[in-house]
Amino acid sequence: MSDLTQPTGSLINNLQANSKQPVPKVGDGATMLMWTDRRPFTIIEVSKSGKTIKLQEDNAVRTDKNGMSDCQSYEYTRNPDGAIYTATLRKNGKWVRKGDTVKGTNFGIGYRDKHYDYSF
């Protein structure tokens, strides 16, 4: 059984981090799962082994009018100047930022999601 207390402080982020991940492909969306926030990315490179990916941060523009609310919606576009991260597939099936321990920053593969937690 997965430890749902790691690596995030959000139920949604924990569920996403502990779900089965699809095989990544260049152009697929990805989401960085932080403590309670999420940031959208695009996969820009997949290694031949399929165990290392490079991701570039996307632009996210808020489209709702809900103010400081958890109910948020965004429009995503590619950002050619976005920060680039490398993630590696770990034995537990999670994509984790290269250089982090297995409990480090996870990425969800196959979707883009932005969320800002206003309670911190």
C-alpha angles and dihedrals in degrees: 000000000000120000101244092191090073143105099358141034096225127085091217092049091047092051091049093045092050098045123103109270124222122233106276121240130188108268095027119128122248135184129216107223109210130172095294102333130081130206127197124237142172122225106239101173138020120193120237089251090052090229100103128053136180118217131192122206115247131215115258121194118190112239103181128080097220098117117203093003137127087230099088135157128189142187114225129210133171116266112205088192095048122127114272122222133181121220130187130208110244129207090258090061095253127129106229130182109264111259094027125107118251087270091055130103111325130205125212112216128218101030141061120225134169123192130164117197107216093190093081 
